[in-house]
Amino acid sequence: MKNRLILCLLICGVLLYYGIPNLSIEAGGLQGIFSISWLALAFIVVGGNLVGLLYSPKKQKQQTVALKGLSQKNRRVRQYQ
């Protein structure tokens, strides 16, 4: 999951690097609207990937280990009965 988020951030960075010089925000009409909306969506993508990267759950592995240990303990109890 972490690798996918980093990859998406890098791809979005490359798109911004190549796209920003070609966009003209000051242009009127449809070209200006497209430029502003493209930049807004690109920054939403960057923000979403950063949030996913920074706020990823870290206690998942500990819970699965505890559940595996519990299930093994239950199996031993069932074998003795």
CORQUI-V243266 format. One record per pair of residues at least 6 apart in sequence whose ideal C-beta (glycine too) atoms are under 7 Angstrom apart, sorted by sequence separation. I is the first residue (numbers start at 0). GAP is how many residues later the second one is. D is the distance in Angstrom with one decimal. If there is no record, write none. Layout:
I:GAP:D  I:GAP:D
This chain:
25:6:6.9  23:7:6.5  24:7:6.3  26:8:6.8  24:10:5.0  23:11:6.0  24:11:6.0  22:12:4.0  22:15:6.4  22:16:6.7  18:19:6.9  15:26:5.6  14:27:6.6  11:30:6.2  11:33:5.1  11:34:5.4  8:37:6.6  8:40:4.9  7:41:4.9  4:44:5.0  4:47:5.1  5:47:7.0  4:48:4.6  1:51:6.7  1:54:6.6  0:55:6.7
